[in-house]
Amino acid sequence: MMKRRTETSAAQERMRPAKIVEWTVLVLVMVSTVNCFSERDTKLAVQGGNPPDFTMTGSGKLTALRVGGPRKQREGVAEDPYLYWVIEFKEDGSARSVESLSPILYGNVPTGYVQVFPSPTQSPPPLSEDEIYGVNAVTMNANGARVKFCDP
């Protein structure tokens, strides 16, 4: 009887590293799966005519949408003078998921957001044909997106 327990214990000892590997792989797969579902990068597409629609997908919340172009709109430094239209969330907690906001029509400020450029009382400048523009979706809780577009 004593010999049988020793043989069983030896077999269990040989199987222990295999079980550790199995559990490690299982945990890694579960963590990878959770990460895939918890954060999705923002995808941004420009659709429609003039004015364009900005369609977004992803798991992030929109903190700002920035549309810039080739012509200087105001005095300033870096990219600010070339920004045609910028919206930002009003206050902490008002940022909404990019998917719930999508699409955003150029010049239309969604609920919970404020227009930064141009001043809130002005309309953004019209987009001209055959010029290249850029739109940047700045997000939290996921990577944002940036796309160049041309109004045909």
Stockholm file with secondary structure:
# STOCKHOLM 1.0

chainA/1-152         MMKRRTETSAAQERMRPAKIVEWTVLVLVMVSTVNCFSERDTKLAVQGGNPPDFTMTGSGKLTALRVGGPRKQREGVAEDPYLYWVIEFKEDGSARSVESLSPILYGNVPTGYVQVFPSPTQSPPPLSEDEIYGVNAVTMNANGARVKFCDP
#=GR chainA/1-152 SS CHHHHHHHHHHHHHHHHHHHHHHHHHHHHHHHHHHHHHCCCCEEEEESSSSCEEEEESSCEEEEEEEECSSCCSSCSTTGGGEEEEEEESSTTCCCBHHHHCSEETTCCCTTEEEEESCTTSCCCCCCTTCEEEEEEEEESSCCEEEEEECC
#=GC SS_cons         CHHHHHHHHHHHHHHHHHHHHHHHHHHHHHHHHHHHHHCCCCEEEEESSSSCEEEEESSCEEEEEEEECSSCCSSCSTTGGGEEEEEEESSTTCCCBHHHHCSEETTCCCTTEEEEESCTTSCCCCCCTTCEEEEEEEEESSCCEEEEEECC
//
